[in-house]
Protein backbone atom coordinates (compact mmCIF):
# COMPACT_ATOMS: atom_id res chain seq x y z
CA UNK A 1 0.00 0.00 0.00
CA UNK A 2 1.03 3.57 -0.56
CA UNK A 3 0.27 4.96 2.88
CA UNK A 4 -1.08 8.53 3.19
CA UNK A 5 1.70 9.17 5.74
CA UNK A 6 4.20 9.00 2.88
CA UNK A 7 5.70 5.51 2.95
CA UNK A 8 4.83 2.23 1.31
CA UNK A 9 4.75 -1.40 2.43
CA UNK A 10 2.99 -4.68 1.75
CA UNK A 11 0.23 -5.62 4.17
CA UNK A 12 -2.55 -8.20 3.83
CA UNK A 13 -5.56 -6.80 1.98
CA UNK A 14 -7.94 -7.38 4.89
CA UNK A 15 -5.85 -5.49 7.47
CA UNK A 16 -7.48 -2.23 8.58
CA UNK A 17 -5.49 1.02 8.76
CA UNK A 18 -5.76 3.06 11.97
CA UNK A 19 -3.70 5.86 13.47
CA UNK A 20 -2.99 7.58 16.73
CA UNK A 21 -1.20 10.88 17.24
CA UNK A 22 2.23 9.39 16.38
CA UNK A 23 1.82 6.07 14.59
CA UNK A 24 0.12 4.21 11.76
CA UNK A 25 -1.21 0.71 12.37
CA UNK A 26 -2.46 -2.06 10.12
CA UNK A 27 -4.55 -4.50 12.17
CA UNK A 28 -5.82 -7.94 11.19
CA UNK A 29 -9.61 -8.46 11.18
CA UNK A 30 -9.42 -10.51 14.40
CA UNK A 31 -7.07 -7.99 16.06
CA UNK A 32 -4.39 -10.63 16.58
CA UNK A 33 -1.75 -8.96 14.40
CA UNK A 34 -0.73 -5.30 14.55
CA UNK A 35 1.79 -3.89 12.12
CA UNK A 36 2.99 -0.51 13.34
CA UNK A 37 4.98 2.25 11.66
CA UNK A 38 6.37 5.41 13.21
CA UNK A 39 8.40 8.03 11.33
CA UNK A 40 10.26 10.70 13.31
CA UNK A 41 13.31 12.90 12.84
CA UNK A 42 16.54 10.91 13.29
CA UNK A 43 17.20 10.30 16.96
CA UNK A 44 20.36 11.24 18.90
CA UNK A 45 22.67 8.24 19.10
CA UNK A 46 21.00 6.45 16.23
CA UNK A 47 18.76 3.38 16.16
CA UNK A 48 20.55 1.40 18.87
CA UNK A 49 20.34 4.25 21.37
CA UNK A 50 16.68 4.80 20.48
CA UNK A 51 15.86 1.15 21.11
CA UNK A 52 17.76 1.18 24.39
CA UNK A 53 15.66 4.15 25.50
CA UNK A 54 12.48 2.33 24.50
CA UNK A 55 13.66 -0.79 26.31
CA UNK A 56 14.31 1.24 29.47
CA UNK A 57 10.67 2.40 29.30
CA UNK A 58 9.40 -1.10 28.50
CA UNK A 59 8.10 -1.94 31.98
CA UNK A 60 6.09 1.29 32.24
CA UNK A 61 4.71 1.14 28.68
CA UNK A 62 4.04 -2.61 28.42
CA UNK A 63 2.57 -4.36 31.48
CA UNK A 64 4.37 -7.63 32.20
CA UNK A 65 7.37 -6.60 30.08
CA UNK A 66 9.83 -9.50 29.79
CA UNK A 67 12.05 -11.60 27.50
CA UNK A 68 13.52 -8.42 26.03
CA UNK A 69 16.53 -8.26 23.71
CA UNK A 70 18.10 -5.56 21.56
CA UNK A 71 20.50 -6.49 18.78
CA UNK A 72 22.44 -4.15 16.49
CA UNK A 73 21.84 -5.08 12.85
CA UNK A 74 21.35 -3.46 9.44
CA UNK A 75 18.41 -2.71 7.17
CA UNK A 76 19.16 -2.25 3.47
CA UNK A 77 22.80 -1.64 4.43
CA UNK A 78 21.95 1.03 7.01
CA UNK A 79 22.65 0.71 10.75
CA UNK A 80 19.57 -0.59 12.54
CA UNK A 81 18.48 -2.15 15.82
CA UNK A 82 16.13 -5.06 16.43
CA UNK A 83 14.16 -5.07 19.69
CA UNK A 84 12.07 -8.04 20.76
CA UNK A 85 9.98 -8.42 23.88
CA UNK A 86 6.99 -10.17 25.39
CA UNK A 87 4.33 -8.46 27.47
CA UNK A 88 0.94 -9.23 29.02
CA UNK A 89 -1.09 -7.97 26.05
CA UNK A 90 -4.09 -5.71 25.74
CA UNK A 91 -6.36 -7.80 27.99
CA UNK A 92 -6.17 -10.93 30.17
CA UNK A 93 -8.56 -12.68 27.77
CA UNK A 94 -6.22 -12.08 24.84
CA UNK A 95 -3.11 -13.17 26.71
CA UNK A 96 0.57 -12.46 26.27
CA UNK A 97 1.91 -10.84 23.10
CA UNK A 98 5.34 -10.71 21.51
CA UNK A 99 6.71 -7.76 19.56
CA UNK A 100 9.35 -7.66 16.81
CA UNK A 101 10.54 -4.06 16.27
CA UNK A 102 13.21 -2.75 13.88
CA UNK A 103 14.29 0.87 13.53
CA UNK A 104 16.82 2.56 11.29
CA UNK A 105 17.82 6.07 10.18
CA UNK A 106 17.50 7.04 6.53
CA UNK A 107 17.70 10.50 4.95
CA UNK A 108 17.41 12.31 8.29
CA UNK A 109 14.42 10.28 9.49
CA UNK A 110 14.06 7.36 11.85
CA UNK A 111 11.78 4.62 10.59
CA UNK A 112 10.37 2.21 13.16
CA UNK A 113 8.43 -0.84 11.95
CA UNK A 114 7.05 -3.49 14.27
CA UNK A 115 4.64 -6.38 14.53
CA UNK A 116 2.84 -7.42 17.70
CA UNK A 117 1.02 -10.76 17.98
CA UNK A 118 -0.13 -13.40 20.45
CA UNK A 119 2.78 -15.54 21.66
CA UNK A 120 1.12 -18.63 20.19
CA UNK A 121 1.28 -17.18 16.66
CA UNK A 122 4.91 -16.09 16.35
CA UNK A 123 5.60 -17.87 13.05
CA UNK A 124 2.83 -15.85 11.40
CA UNK A 125 3.96 -12.70 13.20
CA UNK A 126 7.53 -13.09 11.95
CA UNK A 127 6.26 -13.60 8.39
CA UNK A 128 4.23 -10.35 8.59
CA UNK A 129 7.27 -8.57 10.06
CA UNK A 130 9.65 -9.80 7.36
CA UNK A 131 7.19 -8.92 4.57
CA UNK A 132 6.62 -5.42 5.96
CA UNK A 133 10.36 -4.77 6.22
CA UNK A 134 11.27 -6.32 2.87
CA UNK A 135 8.63 -4.25 1.07
CA UNK A 136 9.02 -0.98 3.01
CA UNK A 137 9.77 2.14 0.98
CA UNK A 138 10.45 5.38 2.85
CA UNK A 139 8.78 8.64 2.01
CA UNK A 140 10.52 11.31 -0.01
N, C-alpha and C positions, 0 to 999 in steps of 0.2 A: 504494500500500500504506500502511496505517497501521502504521508501524514500532513495535516494542515499546519503542524508545528515546524515543518521545514525539513524533515528527514524522511527516509524511506526504509522499509523493512518488510519481510514476508511474515505474515501471520495467517492462521487458519481463517477461512472465509466467515465462519460463524462466530468468531470472537467479536465482542462488542467494545468499541472505543469509549473510554471515559477519561476524565481529567480531574485533577485537583488544582490547587494554586501553583504547583511546581512541576507536576509530572503528568505524563500521558500513560494510560493503561490500556491494554487489550486483554479482556477477560473472557474465558470460555463460558459457554451457555450455562454450565452447571456451577460456575464460580470456582472450580478446582484450580484452574491455571490462571495466573496473572503475569502478563508480560509488562514490564514497566520500563519507561524511558525518561530520563531527566537530562536536560542540556543546560549547562551553566557556563559562565566564564571559567577559563582554566584556573585550577585551584593551586594555592601556594604549596610547594613541595611535590606537586604532581600527583598521579593516580595512587601511588602507594601510600603517600601521606594522607590523602583524602580517605582511602579505605581504612586506614588505621584510626582516623578520627571517627568514622562511622562505627567501627568496631568498638571503640571506647564508649560510644553511646548506645551500643546494642542492648544492654540490659534495661535501659530506661525506655527505649523505643520499641522493643520486642519482648513482651512478657515471656519468661521461661527461656531466654536467650542461652544457647549452648552449642557445643560441637562447632565452634567457630574457627575458621582458618583464613589467612590472607596469604596469597602467593604472588610474588612479582612475576609478570609474564609479558607477552606482547600481543597486540592486535593489529593486523595488517602492517607489521613491522614497527609499530609505535609502542613505546613503553606503556604498560597497562598493569592492572592489579585485579586479581580474582579473589573475591570474598565469598565464602560459603558459611552458612549457619543454619541452625534449626531453632525453632521457637514454638511457643504453645499454639499459635494460630489465632484466627479471628474469633473463635468460639469453642467452648469445650466440646460441643457436638461435632464440630468439624475435625478437631484434633490437631496434632502437631503438623507444622509445615517446615519445608526446607527451602532455602533461597540460594540461587546461584546468581552472582552479581559481578559484572566486569565493567571497569571504567578505564578510559584512556583520554589523553589530550590530543586534539587535532585542530589545527588552524585557530588556536587561541580559545578553543572551547573544550570543556570536559563533557564527554558523552558517558552516560551511565545506563547500562542495559541489564535488566535482571528478570529472572523468572522465579516465582514462588508457587509451590505446589504441596499437596499432602505428602507426608513422608512415604506413604505406600505407593506413590506414583512417580518415583524419581527418574525412572528410565524415560517416561514420556516427558517429564519436565526438562531433562537434559536435552532431549531432541528438540523441544521448542526453543530452548536457550541457544543451542548451536545453530539452528535455522535462523533465529533472529539476528545473531551476531554475524553469521556468514553472509546474510543478505543486506545488512545495515548499510545505508548510504547517508553520510552526514549532510546537513543543510549547507547552503552556499554562504 
